[in-house]
Amino acid sequence: MKGCQLSAVSCQLLALTMFGGVAQAIELKLWNQPLRVGVVESLYASYHGDLGPGLVSETDVNGAQTASPRFVDIQSRLNVDIGWRRLRAFTRFDTAAYPLRPPGACGPDATTPVTLRSRFCNNPFYVEKWGLEYNGRNVEVVVGDYYVSFGRGLVLSIRKIDELGIDTTLRGGKVVYHDERLAATAVLGVTNMQNVDEATGRTIRDPGPEATFLRPVPAPRDFIGAARVEYRFLDRVNVGAHEVGGIQAIDATSGLRRHDSFFLYGGTIDAPRLLPWLGLYFEGAGQLTSQADARDSGYALYGALTGYFGALTLQIEVKDYVRYLPWRASVPGGFVEFAAVQYLQPPTAERVLAELQAPLFDVRGPRLRADWRVNDWLLLYASYGYFEDDSQPAAPLTFHDPYAGAELRWDRGQSHFFPSGGYRLEWNRALGQEHQHVGHIEWDGTQMLPHGISVETQGFVLLRSEPLLLVPPWTEGNAYVALKWTPYVVATLGYEWTTLQSTAATHHYFNGALQWNITTASSIRVFVGGSRGGLKCISGVCRVFPPFTGARLELVIRI
């Protein structure tokens, strides 16, 4: 935009607004065919720093400096999607800007403090994702970035996990064929992870285009090829088989004969209604790995049976994983924020938020869950899991994990309350003593009021003890309450805490947020206060987040 003296992000937003007015007024056509144009701008501006007594991030209880410097960041995600007939082109332009950052940040490694290396680097308006798709009646073709998952993730799962700040795609080619009974998928490309970690301001650089398809390709891109075939029998049973192979960009030990690699193979049987009262799913996989010129193998088996008996539903899940290695992304040393990125995600058969940090998958055991629909407004459920984990032979663990809950609904389903709770015990079989226990209580509730107004609350409390830490038992949790005027405004108050003994200056975090939904697809939100850090896990994928104190502005505009 000629003459624009604003920042790159502001110019994007201004151009987006102008373009939006035209797009809404004119119907676009190309050769008498509708031309579909979609634009979504997501803009985030945050101040990370102290907000006065009780909300301190830069010093510990003794007043010493911590590794949490004060900074301001502006993150932008501009998605542009154009569709015409059976073709679709899309791209995402990202911006990371730091108007206020610590002196010396993002400098040469030799002269930059470790805590500031590759952090707070200005990256204005670069292409993060792009692609071209063709969607035919029986054939789909993608060139560019795409997500891909086979089965339930035992051999391949490259996808987005918003809660952990992970957005990884495969960049290359994808071909899909499908008809009434047969489906086949083939993919080939290099991995493409999101380059900026918003929580810490760390940037991991992509290699230049000229080096993209070398073997092994430069970090953080790994080379992956895969294929899957699936056939439907008797209109009830889907049987599939797949193979996946990949070469790592970083070897465990340099200078050896072979580059580190993964090869996985397996199959699935999926029959959601094998019988009117029975559903079945089974998946098995084998794994061959080469690391530091040493070859190893493992396998993974997962199965689920679901029985439907009127008001009662029973499900049993069983897993048996033996020396099945996580397939982690090639991340250079020092970039711990990206260490959670991996290319397979086996079913855990556990709660989504369960903390699972084993260095490899060597675990087996069942989980049984029962759901009882008492009536139209009440559902009760209970679950118990028993697992033996040998991921660390010197400290084999046994897990006992019962939990139960209810779903209550009233006001014709507009109001609800979902309480749940449980107790997870991890027992060290070698030492004959407790490794840790976690009691947990969760809730989610909404009460509708007249005129589209509702009061909502959600949160959780963890009651924890871990003897090896040599600290007393502690609690941690989040509690939120919101007043919502549908579909216009949401006002939220929150409290997060931890009583774990540490040198952190802050153990209690208060916050507030106000969101205005400009339209059904566009909104603006302001957050002020703090949130505790710590370990967060989603379906077995875990990462540690730093605590946050400051303010944050979020703007989403969809045209």
Legacy VTK file of the C-alpha trace (Angstrom):
# vtk DataFile Version 3.0
C-alpha trace
ASCII
DATASET POLYDATA
POINTS 559 float
0.000 0.000 0.000
1.879 3.041 -1.263
2.404 5.705 1.336
1.448 3.509 4.306
3.557 4.622 7.277
2.099 2.093 9.704
3.683 -1.155 10.847
3.495 -4.150 8.526
0.704 -5.662 10.622
-1.314 -2.439 10.683
-0.987 -2.146 6.929
-2.223 -5.712 6.560
-5.256 -4.948 8.699
-6.023 -1.723 6.851
-5.762 -3.449 3.492
-7.926 -6.280 4.777
-10.665 -3.889 5.884
-10.663 -2.088 2.538
-10.722 -5.380 0.631
-13.549 -6.644 2.832
-15.806 -3.726 1.896
-15.324 -4.440 -1.811
-15.778 -8.206 -1.471
-19.076 -7.796 0.323
-20.419 -5.443 -2.356
-19.338 -7.279 -5.536
-19.976 -10.849 -6.577
-16.722 -12.141 -8.080
-16.776 -14.368 -11.149
-14.170 -15.876 -13.413
-15.319 -17.125 -16.847
-18.911 -17.038 -15.602
-18.062 -19.299 -12.654
-18.239 -18.101 -9.009
-14.867 -17.159 -7.537
-14.891 -17.798 -3.789
-12.563 -15.609 -1.751
-12.045 -15.979 1.993
-9.791 -13.794 4.136
-9.169 -14.252 7.863
-6.836 -11.982 9.813
-5.862 -13.026 13.348
-3.864 -10.354 15.169
-2.390 -10.811 18.663
-0.549 -8.094 20.572
0.826 -8.868 24.040
2.755 -7.174 26.807
4.759 -9.686 28.843
5.915 -8.119 32.086
5.216 -7.054 35.633
1.812 -5.635 36.514
2.560 -4.659 40.086
2.533 -6.568 43.419
1.242 -10.103 43.114
1.811 -10.261 39.351
5.576 -10.420 38.940
7.378 -12.446 36.277
10.956 -11.110 36.224
12.200 -11.802 39.761
11.988 -14.647 42.252
11.047 -14.475 45.946
14.555 -13.236 46.748
14.385 -10.446 44.171
16.860 -12.142 41.822
16.369 -11.858 38.064
14.671 -14.750 36.297
14.740 -15.914 32.679
11.408 -14.171 31.966
12.328 -10.830 30.386
9.848 -8.043 29.724
8.823 -7.737 26.073
6.020 -6.721 23.708
5.108 -8.932 20.778
2.764 -8.597 17.811
1.764 -11.796 16.053
-0.301 -11.857 12.855
-1.832 -14.724 10.877
-3.330 -13.665 7.544
-5.127 -16.540 5.798
-6.215 -16.089 2.183
-8.343 -18.769 0.502
-9.469 -18.637 -3.149
-11.717 -21.281 -4.696
-12.890 -21.684 -8.281
-14.792 -24.707 -9.530
-12.846 -27.728 -8.222
-9.671 -25.760 -7.510
-8.644 -24.109 -4.270
-5.535 -22.032 -3.522
-4.610 -20.986 -0.011
-1.782 -19.322 1.829
-0.978 -18.039 5.307
1.230 -15.021 5.846
2.689 -14.712 9.358
4.267 -11.733 11.086
6.219 -11.670 14.341
7.296 -8.225 15.573
8.808 -7.128 18.908
8.587 -3.351 19.412
9.919 -3.759 22.962
12.490 -6.473 23.635
15.555 -7.015 25.847
18.819 -5.472 24.557
20.941 -7.923 22.561
18.054 -10.269 21.723
18.258 -12.340 18.522
21.951 -11.637 18.049
24.777 -13.957 16.973
25.044 -17.056 19.151
28.645 -16.281 20.072
27.784 -12.920 21.659
24.162 -13.407 22.746
23.186 -14.702 26.215
21.728 -18.201 26.091
18.328 -16.993 27.315
18.058 -14.546 24.375
19.405 -16.637 21.484
16.909 -16.927 18.613
14.371 -15.016 20.718
12.408 -11.857 19.879
13.462 -11.892 16.219
11.459 -9.635 13.904
9.983 -11.657 11.034
7.712 -9.394 8.978
5.128 -10.901 6.647
6.562 -14.250 5.573
4.790 -17.243 3.999
4.164 -19.917 6.639
1.699 -22.197 4.779
0.624 -22.442 1.134
-1.035 -24.914 -1.163
-3.085 -25.691 -4.245
-5.878 -28.297 -4.137
-7.964 -30.100 -6.725
-11.124 -31.809 -5.426
-12.646 -34.101 -8.029
-15.440 -36.606 -7.707
-13.044 -39.486 -6.988
-9.620 -37.850 -6.890
-8.111 -35.201 -4.632
-4.663 -33.695 -5.196
-2.770 -31.281 -2.954
0.522 -29.571 -3.688
1.867 -27.572 -0.764
1.048 -27.811 2.952
-1.455 -30.289 4.369
-2.278 -32.273 7.511
-2.255 -36.055 7.395
-3.140 -38.847 9.812
-3.482 -42.611 9.301
-5.779 -44.669 11.495
-5.738 -43.305 15.025
-2.195 -41.996 14.868
-0.089 -45.093 15.614
2.090 -44.665 12.520
1.472 -41.081 11.357
-0.236 -38.021 12.807
0.846 -34.600 11.557
-1.688 -32.045 12.688
-2.469 -28.897 14.618
-2.738 -28.819 18.428
-3.827 -25.292 19.331
-3.638 -25.844 23.096
0.119 -26.528 22.848
0.946 -23.957 20.162
1.808 -26.733 17.665
0.942 -26.345 13.978
2.908 -28.782 11.827
2.130 -29.736 8.238
3.705 -31.883 5.558
4.839 -29.819 2.564
4.960 -31.667 -0.722
2.335 -33.694 -2.586
-0.763 -35.629 -1.558
-3.011 -37.764 -3.766
-6.273 -39.324 -2.569
-8.536 -41.693 -4.513
-11.924 -42.816 -3.182
-15.076 -44.488 -4.421
-17.916 -46.307 -2.679
-15.663 -49.066 -1.300
-12.029 -48.253 -1.990
-9.882 -45.392 -0.675
-6.160 -44.824 -1.187
-3.806 -42.073 -0.013
-0.183 -41.336 -0.916
1.899 -38.493 0.556
5.475 -37.321 0.064
7.171 -34.232 1.413
9.092 -32.493 4.167
7.694 -31.406 7.523
6.934 -27.744 8.121
6.469 -26.664 11.729
5.273 -23.243 12.847
8.403 -21.114 13.131
7.583 -18.861 16.097
6.646 -20.002 19.588
4.266 -17.318 20.821
4.683 -18.138 24.522
8.447 -17.473 24.602
9.226 -15.531 21.414
11.621 -18.234 20.225
12.128 -18.542 16.449
13.350 -21.597 14.591
14.467 -20.787 11.058
13.495 -22.691 7.923
16.236 -23.727 5.480
16.526 -22.000 2.139
14.494 -23.377 -0.799
17.582 -24.719 -2.535
18.224 -27.152 0.317
14.666 -28.300 0.948
14.803 -31.689 -0.771
18.298 -32.804 0.200
18.513 -36.072 2.140
18.548 -35.566 5.009
16.985 -32.155 4.632
18.181 -29.389 6.978
16.469 -29.029 10.354
13.762 -28.487 11.251
12.460 -30.273 8.126
12.290 -34.085 8.084
11.597 -36.126 4.936
8.468 -38.355 5.046
6.694 -40.600 2.541
3.599 -42.692 3.259
0.739 -44.616 1.664
-2.536 -46.127 2.880
-5.204 -48.301 1.253
-8.641 -48.976 2.749
-11.516 -51.175 1.556
-15.070 -51.529 2.850
-16.457 -55.077 3.178
-20.171 -55.860 3.493
-20.900 -52.155 4.095
-19.913 -52.723 7.734
-16.181 -53.316 8.027
-13.371 -51.028 6.838
-9.996 -52.772 6.521
-6.896 -50.665 5.926
-3.133 -51.122 5.536
-0.381 -48.492 5.510
3.355 -47.883 5.437
5.313 -44.799 6.497
9.019 -43.998 6.158
11.109 -40.988 7.055
14.670 -39.661 7.231
15.634 -37.351 10.071
17.325 -34.013 9.436
19.450 -34.365 12.580
21.219 -37.613 13.465
21.687 -38.764 17.043
25.413 -39.064 16.284
27.055 -37.328 13.357
29.503 -38.886 10.904
28.036 -42.404 10.812
27.141 -44.559 7.795
23.387 -44.236 7.936
21.177 -41.282 8.621
18.653 -41.795 11.407
15.371 -43.053 10.012
11.954 -44.478 10.867
9.922 -47.131 9.053
6.441 -48.016 10.259
3.792 -50.360 8.912
0.447 -51.655 10.084
-3.262 -52.019 9.535
-6.689 -51.183 10.898
-10.089 -52.844 11.234
-12.905 -50.383 11.823
-16.498 -51.569 12.267
-18.520 -48.904 14.134
-21.623 -51.116 13.894
-20.386 -54.645 13.383
-23.647 -55.721 15.025
-26.587 -53.537 16.027
-25.260 -53.567 19.587
-21.481 -53.824 18.987
-18.749 -51.582 17.581
-15.137 -52.647 17.041
-11.832 -50.939 16.281
-8.405 -52.565 16.079
-5.052 -51.209 14.959
-1.635 -52.817 14.933
1.718 -51.366 13.930
5.353 -52.361 13.696
8.278 -49.982 13.910
11.860 -50.257 12.633
14.289 -47.495 13.600
17.885 -46.692 12.804
19.612 -44.340 15.224
23.362 -43.873 15.604
23.884 -46.831 13.243
21.959 -49.076 15.662
18.744 -50.705 14.535
15.836 -51.409 16.831
12.243 -52.513 16.537
9.012 -52.269 18.450
5.302 -52.809 18.015
2.016 -51.302 19.134
-1.447 -52.863 19.429
-4.616 -50.960 20.251
-8.213 -52.148 20.338
-11.612 -50.887 21.427
-14.964 -52.646 21.816
-18.144 -50.630 22.352
-21.413 -52.259 23.391
-24.802 -50.534 23.162
-27.395 -51.941 25.589
-30.262 -49.481 25.609
-29.545 -46.787 28.190
-26.174 -48.368 29.000
-23.046 -48.064 26.865
-19.914 -50.036 27.746
-16.483 -49.522 26.215
-13.240 -51.347 26.827
-9.948 -50.117 25.388
-6.740 -52.148 25.471
-3.236 -51.085 24.485
0.038 -53.004 24.329
3.011 -50.903 23.228
6.467 -52.505 23.361
9.582 -50.377 22.763
7.620 -48.132 20.448
9.597 -44.919 20.044
8.020 -41.468 19.727
8.895 -40.037 16.313
10.123 -36.597 17.310
10.913 -33.719 14.988
14.542 -32.845 14.278
14.940 -29.849 16.561
18.416 -28.328 17.081
19.737 -28.144 20.635
18.493 -25.164 22.597
15.075 -25.018 20.925
13.258 -26.835 23.731
10.015 -25.001 22.948
9.674 -27.101 19.776
10.669 -30.440 21.330
7.009 -31.458 21.703
6.538 -31.689 17.920
6.248 -35.315 16.829
4.849 -37.235 13.871
2.878 -40.019 15.543
0.388 -39.976 18.386
-0.743 -43.412 19.615
-4.063 -43.581 21.470
-3.405 -43.238 25.186
-6.683 -44.892 26.362
-6.469 -42.294 29.141
-7.969 -38.907 29.923
-7.072 -36.248 27.372
-5.265 -34.135 30.012
-3.328 -37.010 31.629
0.374 -36.197 32.039
2.329 -38.805 30.062
6.037 -38.047 29.624
7.617 -41.443 29.036
10.743 -41.389 26.778
9.242 -44.258 24.762
5.951 -46.110 24.546
6.378 -49.321 26.565
3.049 -49.684 28.306
0.119 -52.085 28.388
-3.248 -52.423 30.055
-7.026 -51.945 29.747
-9.538 -49.221 30.488
-13.258 -49.853 31.012
-15.861 -47.103 30.830
-19.621 -47.251 31.419
-22.117 -44.532 30.398
-25.677 -44.733 31.737
-28.352 -42.479 30.257
-30.683 -42.211 33.271
-33.144 -39.936 31.445
-33.180 -37.046 28.993
-31.465 -34.691 31.434
-28.990 -36.922 33.280
-26.019 -39.006 32.098
-23.713 -40.797 34.542
-20.360 -42.322 33.659
-17.489 -44.089 35.404
-14.117 -45.355 34.211
-11.201 -47.374 35.547
-7.826 -47.884 33.923
-4.939 -50.145 34.899
-1.611 -49.835 33.079
1.938 -51.103 33.534
4.596 -48.776 32.163
8.137 -50.115 31.587
9.432 -47.101 29.652
12.153 -46.658 32.284
13.323 -50.168 33.319
14.934 -48.904 36.534
11.615 -47.404 37.650
8.719 -49.475 36.247
5.361 -47.983 37.140
1.831 -49.226 37.668
-1.049 -46.799 37.065
-4.443 -47.008 38.753
-6.721 -44.372 37.251
-10.409 -44.332 38.235
-12.685 -41.370 37.561
-16.409 -40.643 37.316
-18.722 -37.823 36.380
-22.156 -36.677 35.323
-23.818 -34.541 32.672
-26.915 -32.667 33.819
-29.003 -30.563 31.417
-32.098 -28.399 31.884
-33.854 -25.429 30.236
-34.370 -27.587 27.114
-30.637 -28.286 26.985
-29.559 -24.635 27.118
-28.256 -24.943 30.700
-25.939 -27.653 31.951
-23.502 -28.737 34.644
-20.797 -31.322 33.977
-18.875 -32.312 37.149
-16.206 -35.025 37.191
-13.381 -36.231 39.393
-10.919 -39.016 39.980
-7.703 -40.189 41.582
-4.627 -41.344 39.689
-2.024 -43.392 41.566
1.379 -44.154 40.051
3.234 -46.915 41.922
6.943 -47.718 41.527
7.093 -51.510 41.257
10.871 -51.687 41.706
10.929 -49.720 44.972
7.509 -50.812 46.191
6.463 -47.240 46.929
4.353 -44.429 45.534
5.803 -42.471 42.629
3.070 -39.837 42.632
-0.650 -39.375 42.973
-2.993 -36.828 41.455
-6.541 -36.250 42.615
-8.570 -34.155 40.218
-11.917 -32.349 40.145
-13.300 -30.683 37.009
-16.465 -28.770 36.232
-18.188 -26.994 33.356
-21.496 -25.203 33.853
-23.883 -22.803 32.124
-27.083 -21.201 33.434
-29.234 -19.464 30.848
-30.991 -16.235 31.831
-33.544 -14.083 29.961
-32.598 -11.906 26.981
-29.779 -14.153 25.746
-27.717 -13.723 28.911
-25.972 -16.648 30.597
-23.583 -17.254 33.478
-20.844 -19.802 32.780
-18.113 -21.383 34.860
-15.392 -23.940 34.290
-12.202 -25.056 35.954
-10.278 -27.823 37.645
-8.380 -28.556 40.856
-5.418 -30.942 41.133
-4.385 -32.440 44.498
-0.813 -33.610 44.006
1.948 -35.455 45.801
5.303 -36.565 44.401
7.638 -37.899 47.132
10.756 -37.735 44.911
10.482 -33.940 44.788
10.975 -33.817 48.579
8.264 -31.177 48.969
4.924 -31.322 50.803
1.770 -32.202 48.822
0.375 -29.260 46.891
-2.619 -28.103 44.916
-2.933 -26.287 41.614
-5.787 -25.321 39.384
-7.815 -22.842 37.386
-11.259 -21.372 38.123
-13.171 -19.145 35.700
-16.580 -17.478 35.689
-18.077 -15.582 32.750
-21.103 -13.432 31.995
-22.188 -13.902 28.368
-24.654 -11.910 26.295
-25.203 -14.035 23.206
-23.949 -13.346 20.613
-22.395 -10.005 21.480
-20.257 -9.800 24.622
-18.407 -12.146 26.989
-16.842 -10.889 30.252
-14.615 -13.325 32.166
-12.846 -13.363 35.533
-10.242 -15.995 36.341
-8.021 -17.261 39.136
-5.103 -19.659 38.668
-2.815 -20.920 41.379
-0.200 -23.393 42.536
0.994 -24.054 46.089
4.086 -26.021 45.001
7.108 -24.799 46.951
9.457 -22.928 44.625
11.441 -19.720 44.285
8.769 -18.156 42.072
7.619 -14.776 43.313
4.027 -15.440 42.299
1.866 -18.446 43.075
-1.538 -16.818 42.582
-2.675 -15.290 39.285
-5.798 -13.211 38.744
-7.055 -12.137 35.351
-9.968 -10.654 33.481
-11.049 -10.625 29.846
-13.652 -8.864 27.719
-14.665 -10.119 24.255
-16.896 -8.386 21.734
-18.171 -10.463 18.833
-18.322 -7.887 16.054
-20.042 -10.404 13.793
-20.609 -14.134 14.022
-17.117 -14.637 12.552
-15.167 -11.572 13.772
-14.253 -10.628 17.326
-11.968 -8.552 19.531
-10.777 -9.689 22.979
-8.727 -8.002 25.704
-7.032 -10.016 28.484
-5.312 -8.455 31.504
-3.637 -10.298 34.361
-1.708 -13.515 34.742
-1.809 -17.254 34.141
0.338 -19.880 35.780
2.853 -21.869 33.806
3.735 -25.514 34.040
3.294 -28.786 32.202
0.342 -29.145 29.851
-0.570 -32.346 28.003
-3.076 -33.107 25.253
-3.586 -36.813 24.411
-0.039 -37.740 25.387
1.731 -34.744 23.793
3.240 -32.515 26.495
5.182 -29.276 26.814
6.090 -26.820 29.576
4.725 -23.281 29.350
6.182 -20.268 31.179
3.875 -18.235 33.428
2.368 -15.116 31.882
1.707 -11.728 33.429
0.708 -8.767 31.329
-1.961 -7.843 28.815
-3.068 -9.271 25.497
-5.199 -8.044 22.614
-6.720 -10.535 20.149
-8.450 -9.416 16.951
-10.018 -11.828 14.443
-11.602 -10.496 11.255
-13.198 -12.844 8.750
-14.364 -11.698 5.328
LINES 1 560
559 0 1 2 3 4 5 6 7 8 9 10 11 12 13 14 15 16 17 18 19 20 21 22 23 24 25 26 27 28 29 30 31 32 33 34 35 36 37 38 39 40 41 42 43 44 45 46 47 48 49 50 51 52 53 54 55 56 57 58 59 60 61 62 63 64 65 66 67 68 69 70 71 72 73 74 75 76 77 78 79 80 81 82 83 84 85 86 87 88 89 90 91 92 93 94 95 96 97 98 99 100 101 102 103 104 105 106 107 108 109 110 111 112 113 114 115 116 117 118 119 120 121 122 123 124 125 126 127 128 129 130 131 132 133 134 135 136 137 138 139 140 141 142 143 144 145 146 147 148 149 150 151 152 153 154 155 156 157 158 159 160 161 162 163 164 165 166 167 168 169 170 171 172 173 174 175 176 177 178 179 180 181 182 183 184 185 186 187 188 189 190 191 192 193 194 195 196 197 198 199 200 201 202 203 204 205 206 207 208 209 210 211 212 213 214 215 216 217 218 219 220 221 222 223 224 225 226 227 228 229 230 231 232 233 234 235 236 237 238 239 240 241 242 243 244 245 246 247 248 249 250 251 252 253 254 255 256 257 258 259 260 261 262 263 264 265 266 267 268 269 270 271 272 273 274 275 276 277 278 279 280 281 282 283 284 285 286 287 288 289 290 291 292 293 294 295 296 297 298 299 300 301 302 303 304 305 306 307 308 309 310 311 312 313 314 315 316 317 318 319 320 321 322 323 324 325 326 327 328 329 330 331 332 333 334 335 336 337 338 339 340 341 342 343 344 345 346 347 348 349 350 351 352 353 354 355 356 357 358 359 360 361 362 363 364 365 366 367 368 369 370 371 372 373 374 375 376 377 378 379 380 381 382 383 384 385 386 387 388 389 390 391 392 393 394 395 396 397 398 399 400 401 402 403 404 405 406 407 408 409 410 411 412 413 414 415 416 417 418 419 420 421 422 423 424 425 426 427 428 429 430 431 432 433 434 435 436 437 438 439 440 441 442 443 444 445 446 447 448 449 450 451 452 453 454 455 456 457 458 459 460 461 462 463 464 465 466 467 468 469 470 471 472 473 474 475 476 477 478 479 480 481 482 483 484 485 486 487 488 489 490 491 492 493 494 495 496 497 498 499 500 501 502 503 504 505 506 507 508 509 510 511 512 513 514 515 516 517 518 519 520 521 522 523 524 525 526 527 528 529 530 531 532 533 534 535 536 537 538 539 540 541 542 543 544 545 546 547 548 549 550 551 552 553 554 555 556 557 558
